[in-house]
Amino acid sequence: MDFITALTIFVLAMFAGFEVITKVPPILHTPLMSGANAISGITIIGAILAAGTKYTTLSMVLGFLAVVFATINVVGGFAVTHRMLQMFQGRRRG
């Protein structure tokens, strides 16, 4: 895949993601995004593959950074979901 094709796919994905996210009402944004962040574990698999091919040093470094950021995203998604669930639980009597 040449650079122009990869850049075109990247730019189109950015526009599509922006359009999808801006159409979500604010009241649904947090629950939707916490679930979507948890799903981004798929991104970790792709990043591991990108880092593991060792095609170039740049691809290995970018793949490693993608693994780090996707892991932060997944952990953050689970943390937000956990916090939201705690907010909706009633106070327990001791």
Buried (B, 14 or more C-beta within 10 A) or exposed (E): EEEEEEEEEEEEEEEEEEEEEEEBEEEEEBEBBBEBBBEBBEBBEBBBEBBEEEEEEEBBEBBBEBBEBBBEBBEBBBEBBEEEEEEEEEEEEE
